[in-house]
Amino acid sequence: MGSMKSSVLRNTVSVLATVVFLSGCSFTEEALWPSVVGEGTPEDGVTAGAPVVPDTVSPGVSGLPLLGSTVFEAPGVTPGQPTGTHVGKKVEELRSDLSRLQARLIHHNTTLQTQRNNARSSAGTYHSIIAAMNTRLQIGTTPGNPQMVNSWNQAQQELEHVGTSITSLNSLANEAGSTSALAAFVLDSARATYELRGALDEDHLQLAVLEDEANQTVVILDRLMNELTEDVARTQNYFSAERSNLTALQVAVDNGEFIGSSLSSRTFGVPVPPPPSGTAGLVGRQPPLAIIRFDQPNVNYEQALFTAVSQTLERRSNAAFDLVTVAPARGNSAEIALATSKSRKYGEDVLRSLTKLGLPASHVTLSSTSNPGAQVPEVHVYVR
């Protein structure tokens, strides 16, 4: 257990060296952020550090897709005796149509139950893999661990099987729509047959039974189509959410530590528009949410940034984030241009990290500037 805690501590220390949180902003004063550790800079109110890693972190994975459970059984077709009349022959034809209609209903039900079972099975296997991965990541593991990468690939395959079920359910919905047209034809024909001349009482008795069974079949088919529509919508929502969570998990595997479920699971409000003067002018004028300093080849900033952005969105669902890359303004114009280009690349990396973690592109902007006070390329994160 001691070695596990040491691993988490090493990961934390690597973030402390690169991510800077400002204690002077109003969000910090309202206790929005978790505790931070590290050395502060008295003259500018900067506190260096990252959120303390808790002993346990809730994986936050979604449950299985909420699919329907109804089994749709055909009511059956009551056999009848030929009467030899023209109306009697028409009733026999309608009885044959109703039998064909109910056979299609049985086929639809079989397909629906099969796809439900397939989706539940794949989702169950997917969540088992994800749960094991989250447990491993909570303890801490090596960045890009091949075993974790293999597990991630397996989880992706299982989730794609759920996506395949969506395609099959959509095809089934189209087939059921065609069957619904046949059902309407059978029912309308049964009602119209009452108007035919030359019928015996037995013809109308058999026709009444057939009409009742056709009505029951139509009701059951309508219920199947309604539940099928709900299954498609729920499975699509589940698939979209879990695909975002899987993308966020990929970032965690790359870092070797648990980050959290995708930000896309949150409800976002309409983002606050950026200031008319642009966002690059925010540097030195407004305290940032975080500063990421790229003073080493591989800066592990995702966990601290995810926590900061996630807790901001908990307080303000319409919060937007402005990324401003700050390049050291030293040397001649060519050197400054090269430093600006390098800083811009780091800013694009941070932007990609946020979108991978589920933040909508409409809630984040990226701009660039240079500053003589910057010693290394920096990315400042502002809240609006």
SEBAVO-757565 format. One record per atom (N, C-alpha, C): residue in one letter; x, y, z. Coordinates in steps of 0.2 Angstrom, whole numbers, plus 5000, padded with zeros to 4 digits. Example, Ala and Ser with C-alpha at 12.3 -4.5 7.8 and 13.67 -1.06 7.14 Angstrom:
BEGIN
a506649725039 a506249785039 a506649845039 s506449895035 s506849955036 s506450005039 
***
This chain:
BEGIN
m500449945000 m500050005000 m500450065000 g501050065003 g501550125004 g501750134997 s501950084993 s502150104986 s501650134982 m501050114983 m500450144979 m500350214981 k500450234987 k500350304989 k500950344986 s501550314986 s502150344983 s502050364976 s501650314972 s501550324965 s501150384964 v500550384968 v500150444968 v500450514970 l500850504975 l501250564977 l501750594971 r502050544968 r502450564963 r502050604957 n501550574955 n501050604950 n500850674952 t500750684959 t500450744961 t501050794961 v501650774963 v502250824963 v502350844956 s502250804951 s502450824944 s501950874942 v501350874944 v500850924943 v501050994946 l501250984952 l501451044956 l501951094953 a502351064949 a502851094946 a502651134940 t502051124938 t501851154931 t501151194931 v500751174936 v500051204936 v500051254942 v499851314940 v499751364945 v499051384946 f498851384952 f498151414954 f498151474957 l497751524956 l497751594959 l497251594964 s497551614970 s497051614976 s496751684976 g496851734972 g496551794972 g495951804968 c495651744964 c495051754961 c494451744965 s493851764963 s493351764967 s493051684968 f493251644963 f492951574964 f493351544970 t494051554971 t494351534976 t494151554983 e493951624983 e493751644989 e493051614992 e492651584987 e492051554988 e492151484990 a492751464990 a492951394992 a492751344986 l492751364980 l492651324974 l493151274973 w493751284975 w494251234973 w494451194979 p494651134978 p494951094983 p495551114986 s495751084991 s496451114995 s496951104990 v497451154990 v498051144986 v498651144990 v499251124988 v499851114991 v500351144987 g500951174990 g501451194987 g501651264989 e502151294986 e502451364988 e502051414985 g501851474988 g501551524985 g502051584984 t501851634980 t502251684978 t501851744981 p502151774987 p501751824991 p501651884987 e502151904982 e502051974979 e501451974974 d501251914971 d500751914966 d500151874968 g500151844974 g499651804977 g499551744973 v500051714970 v499951654966 v500151594971 t499751544971 t499851484975 t500051424970 a500551394970 a500751344966 a500551274969 g500251234965 g500051174967 g499451144963 a499251084965 a498751044962 a498251024967 p497651004966 p497150974970 p497450914974 v497350904980 v497550844984 v497250784981 v497550734979 v497250674977 v496850634982 p496250624982 p495850594987 p496050514987 d495950484993 d496050414994 d495650374989 t495050394989 t494550354984 t494250404980 v494150384973 v493750424969 v493250384966 s492650414965 s492050374962 s492150374955 p492150314952 p492250304945 p491750344941 g491050354943 g490550394940 g490350364933 v490350294932 v490150274926 v489450264926 s489150264920 s488450264919 s488150194920 g487550184921 g487250114922 g487150084915 l486850024914 l486649994908 l486150034905 p486050034898 p485550074894 p484850044897 l484450094898 l483750074901 l483250054895 l483349994893 l482949964888 l482249934890 g481749934886 g481149904888 g481149834889 s480649804893 s480649734894 s480049694892 t479549734889 t478949704886 t479149644881 v478749594881 v478749544876 v478149544873 f478149554866 f477549574862 f477349504859 e476749474861 e476549414858 e475949424854 a475849384849 a475249394844 a474649364847 p474049394847 p473449364850 p473249294846 g473449284840 g473249224837 g472649234832 v472549184828 v472049194823 v471549134824 t470949154825 t470449094826 t470249064819 p470249004819 p470048974812 p469348974811 g469148974805 g468348974803 g468248924798 q467548914797 q467348864792 q467048904786 p467248874780 p467048904774 p466248904773 t465948964771 t465248964770 t465048964763 g465548964758 g465348964751 g465149024748 t465049074752 t464749144750 t465349184747 h465249234744 h465749284742 h466049314748 v465649334752 v465849364758 v466349324762 g466049254763 g466449204766 g467149194763 k467249204757 k467849194754 k468349254755 k467949314756 k468349374758 k468649374765 v468249344769 v468449334776 v469049284776 e469049234772 e469549184772 e470249224770 e470149264765 e470749304763 e471049354768 l470549384772 l470749424777 l471049384783 r470849324784 r471149284789 r471849264787 s471949254781 s472649234779 s473049304779 d472849364778 d473249424779 d473349434786 l472949424790 l473049434797 l473549384800 s473549324798 s474049274800 s474749294797 r474749324791 r475449344789 r475649404793 l475149454795 l475349504799 l475549484806 q475249434809 q475549414816 q476149384815 a476349344810 a476949314809 a477549364809 r477349424805 r477849474805 r477949514812 l477349514816 l477449544823 l477849494827 i477749434826 i478249384830 i478949394828 h479049404822 h479749404820 h480049474822 h479649524822 h479949594825 h480049584833 n479649544836 n479749544843 n480349504845 t480449444841 t481049404841 t481749444840 t481649484835 t482249534833 t482349584839 l481849614841 l481949664847 l482249634853 q481949574855 q482249544861 q482949524860 t483149504854 t483849484853 t484349544853 q484049604850 q484549664850 q484549684857 r484049684861 r484049704868 r484549664872 n484549604871 n484949554875 n485749574873 n485849584866 n486449594864 n486749664867 a486349714867 a486549774869 a486649774877 r486249734881 r486349734888 r487049694889 s487149634885 s487749594886 s488349634885 s488349674879 s488949714878 s489049764883 a488549794885 a488549854889 a488849824896 g488549764898 g488849734904 g489549724904 t489749694899 t490549674898 t490949744898 y490649794894 y490949854894 y491049884901 h490549884905 h490649914912 h491049874916 s491049814915 s491549774919 s492249794918 i492449804911 i493149824909 i493249884912 i492749934911 i492850004914 i492950004921 a492549964925 a492649964932 a493349944934 a493549894931 a494249864933 a494749914931 m494749954925 m495150004923 m495150064928 n494550084930 n494550144935 n494850124942 t494750064944 t495050044950 t495850044950 r496050024944 r496850024943 r497050094943 l496650134939 l496950204939 l496850244945 q496350224949 q496350264956 q496950244960 i497250184960 i497850164963 i498450204960 g498450204954 g498950234950 g499350184947 t499550194940 t499950154936 t500350194932 t500750154928 t501250184923 t500850224917 p501050284915 p500750314909 p500750264903 g500250264900 g500250224894 g500350144895 n500150124901 n500250054902 n499950004897 p500349964894 p500049924888 p499449884890 q499449854896 q498849814899 q498249864899 m498349924901 m497749974901 m497549984894 v498049994890 v497850014883 v497449954880 n497649894881 n497349834879 n496649834881 s496549844888 s495849844891 s495449904888 w495749954887 w495350014883 w495149994876 n495549954873 n495349934866 n494749884866 q494749844872 q494249794873 q493549824874 a493649874879 a493049914881 a492749954874 q493149974870 q492950014864 q492549964860 q492849904859 q492549854855 q491849834857 e491749824864 e491049814867 e490649864866 l490849934867 l490449984866 l490249994858 e490649974854 e490449974847 e489949924845 h489949864849 h489349814848 h488749844850 v488749894855 v488049924857 v487849974851 g488350004848 g488250044842 g487950004837 t488149944836 t487849904831 t487149884832 s486949874839 s486349864840 s485849924839 i486149984839 i485750044837 i485550034830 t486050024826 t485850014818 t485349964817 s485349904821 s484949854820 s484249874822 l484149914828 l483549934830 l483249984825 n483650024822 n483350074817 n483050034811 s483449984809 s483149944803 s482549904805 l482449884812 l481849854814 l481349904814 a481449964816 a480950014816 a480650024809 n481050024804 n480850034797 n480349974795 e480649914797 e480249854795 e479549864799 a479549884805 a478949884809 a478449934806 g478749994803 g478350044800 g477950014794 s478249964790 s477949934784 s477449884787 t477549854792 t477049804795 t476449844797 s476549904800 s476049944802 s475549964797 a475849974791 a475449994785 a474949934783 l475249874784 l474849814782 l474349804787 a474449814794 a473949814799 a473349854797 a473549914795 a472949964794 a472549944788 f472849914783 f472549884777 f472049824779 v472249784784 v471849724786 v471249744790 l471349794794 l470849824798 l470349854794 d470549904790 d470049934785 d469649894781 s470049834778 s469649794774 s469149754778 a469349734784 a468849694788 a468149744789 r468249804791 r467749844792 r467349854785 a467649864780 a467349874773 a466949814771 t467149754773 t466849694771 t466149684774 y465949724780 y465249724782 y464749744777 e465049794773 e464549824768 e464449784762 l464749724761 l464649684755 l463949644756 r463649644750 r462949604750 r463049534749 g462549494751 g462549424751 g462949384756 a462949414762 a463249374768 a462849344772 l463049284775 l462649244780 l462849274787 d462349254791 d462549274798 d463149244801 e463349184798 e463949154800 e464549194798 d464449224792 d465049264789 d465149324793 h464649354796 h464749414800 h465049394807 l464849334809 l465049314816 l465849304815 q466049274810 q466749254809 q467149324808 l466849374804 l467149434803 l467249474809 a466749474814 a466749504820 a467349484824 v467449414824 v468049384828 v468649414825 l468749404818 l469349424814 l469449504816 e468949544816 e469049614817 e469349624824 d469049594829 d469349594836 d470049584836 e470249524833 e470949504833 e471449544829 a471149574824 a471549624820 a471649694824 n471149714828 n471249764833 n471749754838 q471749694841 q472249674846 q472949674843 t472949654837 t473649654834 t473949724832 v473449764830 v473649834829 v473849864835 v473549854841 v473749884847 v474449864850 i474549794849 i475149764851 i475749794847 l475549804840 l476149824836 l476249894837 d475749934839 d475850004840 d476350014847 r476149974852 r476549974858 r477249954856 l477349904852 l478049884850 l478449934847 m478049974842 m478450024839 m478550084844 n478150104849 n478250154853 n478850134858 e478850074860 e479450054865 e480050044861 l480050024854 l480650024850 l480950094849 t480450144848 t480750214847 t481050234854 e480850214860 e481150234866 e481750204867 d481850134865 d482450094865 d483050134861 v482850154855 v483350184850 v483550244853 a483150284856 a483350354859 a483750344865 r483550294869 r483950284875 r484650254874 t484650204869 t485250174867 t485750224864 q485450274860 q485850324857 q486150364862 n485750394867 n486050434872 n486550404876 y486450334878 y486950294882 y487550294878 f487550274871 f488150264867 f488550324867 s488150384865 s488550444865 s488850464871 a488550454877 a488850474883 a489450434885 e489350364884 e489950324885 e490550334881 r490350354874 r490950364870 r491350424872 s490950474875 s491350534878 s491750514884 n491450464888 n491750444894 n492350404892 l492350364887 l492850324885 l493450364882 t493250424879 t493850464876 t494150494882 a493750514888 a494050544894 a494550494897 l494350434897 l494650374900 l495350364896 q495350384890 q495950374886 q496550424889 v496250484890 v496750534893 v497050504900 a496550474904 a496850444910 a497350394909 v497250344904 v497650294903 v498350324901 d498350374897 d498950414895 d499350434901 n498950464906 n499250494911 n499450444917 g499050384917 g499250334922 g498850344928 e498350394928 e497950404934 e497250424932 f496750414937 f496050424936 f495950494936 i495550524931 i495350594930 i494650604932 g494150564929 g493450574930 g493050564924 s492350554925 s491950544920 s491950604915 s491750594909 s491750654904 s491350714906 l491550774904 l491150834906 l490550834902 s490550794896 s489950794892 s489250774896 s489350734902 s488850714905 s488450774909 r488750834909 r488450884912 r487950924908 t487550964911 t487051004907 t487351074906 f487451094900 f487851154899 f487251204897 g487451264900 g486951324898 g487251364892 v486951414890 v487251454884 v487851484886 p488451474883 p489051504885 p489051584885 v489351614890 v489451684890 v489851714884 p489651764880 p490051784875 p490651814877 p491251804872 p491851834874 p491851914874 p492351944877 p492252014877 p492452044870 p492152104869 p492252134862 p492952144860 s493352154865 s494052174864 s494552114863 g494252054863 g494551994863 g494851964869 t495151904869 t495351874875 t496051874877 a496451894872 a497251904873 a497351954878 g496952004878 g497052064883 g496952044890 l496651984891 l496551964898 l497151954903 v497751944899 v498351924903 v498551994907 g498651984913 g498852034917 g498352084920 r497752074917 r497152114919 r496652084923 q496652014922 q496151974926 q496451914928 p496351894934 p496651834937 p496451774934 p496851724931 p496651664928 p496451614933 l496051564930 l495851504934 l496451464935 a496851454930 a497451414930 a498051444925 i498651424927 i499151444922 i499551374922 i499651354915 i500051294914 i500751314911 r501251294915 r501951314912 r502251254909 f502451264903 f502751204899 f503551214900 d503751194906 d504451204907 d504851134907 q504451084904 q504851014904 q504450984898 p504750934895 p504450904889 p503750874890 n503650844895 n502950814896 n502650844902 v502150884902 v501850914907 v501150884909 n501150854914 n500450814916 n500050864920 y499550894916 y499150944918 y498450924918 e498250874915 e497550854913 e497150854920 q497350814925 q496950804931 q496850864934 a497350914935 a497150974939 a496751014935 l496851014928 l496351064924 l495651034924 f495550964923 f494950934923 f494550954930 t494950944936 t494550964942 t494351034942 a494751084940 a494651154940 a494051164936 v494051144930 v493451154925 v492851124927 s492851064930 s492351024932 s491951064938 q492351084943 q492051114948 q491751184946 t492051214941 t491751284939 t491151274936 l491051214932 l490451204929 l489851184934 e490051154939 e489551134945 e489251204947 r489651254948 r489351314950 r489051354945 r489251354939 r489051394933 r488951354927 s488351324925 s488351284919 s488451324913 n488451384913 n488551424907 n489251454906 a489651434911 a490351454911 a490651434904 a491051484902 a491551474896 a492251484898 f492651454894 f493451464896 f493851484890 d494251534891 d494651564886 d495351544888 l495651514883 l496351494883 l496851544880 v497351574883 v497751624880 v498451594881 t498751584875 t499451564876 t499951624876 v500451614881 v500851674882 v501551654881 a501851684876 a502551664874 a503051714877 p503651694879 p504151744881 p504351794876 a504351854877 a504451914873 a505151934873 r505651894871 r506351904872 r506651894865 g507251924863 g507551914857 g507351964852 n507551944846 n507351984840 n506651964838 s506351994832 s505651974830 s505551904828 a506051874825 a506051804823 a506051754828 e506451774834 e506351724840 e505751734843 i505451794844 i504851804847 i504251764843 a504251774836 a503851734832 a503851664833 l504451634833 l504551564835 l504251544841 a504451584847 a504151564853 a503351574853 t503151614850 t502351624849 t502051564846 s502351534841 s502151474837 s502151414842 k502751414846 k502851354850 k502251354856 s502151414858 s501651424864 s500951404861 r500851434855 r500151414852 r500051344851 k500551304849 k500551234849 k500351204856 y500651224861 y500451204868 y499751214869 g499451274867 g498851294868 g498351254865 e498551234858 e498051184855 e498051114858 d498651094861 d498651034865 d498151034871 v498151094874 v497651104880 v496951104878 l496851134872 l496151134869 l495951064867 r496351024864 r496150954863 r496050914869 s496450934874 s496350894880 s495650904883 l495450974883 l494750994886 l494150964882 t494250964875 t493750934871 t493750854872 k494350824873 k494350754874 k493950734881 l494050784885 l493750774892 l492950794892 g492750814886 g491950824885 g491750894885 l492150944885 l491951014885 l491751034878 p491151054877 p490951074870 p491451124867 a491551124861 a491951174858 a491651244858 s491051254859 s490751314859 s490851354866 h491151314871 h491251344877 h492051354879 v492451354873 v493151374874 v493351404868 t493851454869 t494151494864 t494951484865 l495351504860 l496051504860 l496351564857 s496751604860 s497051664857 s497851664860 s498251704857 s498951704858 s499151774860 t499751784864 t500051844865 t500751834867 s501151884868 s501851874871 s501851924877 n502351904881 n502451944887 n503151944890 p503551994891 p504251994893 p504351964900 g503751954904 g503851924910 g503851854910 a503651824905 a503551744904 a504251724903 q504451674907 q505151634906 q505051574902 v504451544902 v504351484897 v503651494894 p503551454889 p502851454886 p502351434891 e501851474891 e501251464896 e500551464893 v500151434896 v499451434894 v499051454900 h498651514899 h498251544904 h497551524903 v497151494908 v496451474907 v496051524911 y495551564908 y495151614911 y494451584910 v494051604915 v493351594916 v492951654914 r492451644910 r491951694908 r491251674909 
***
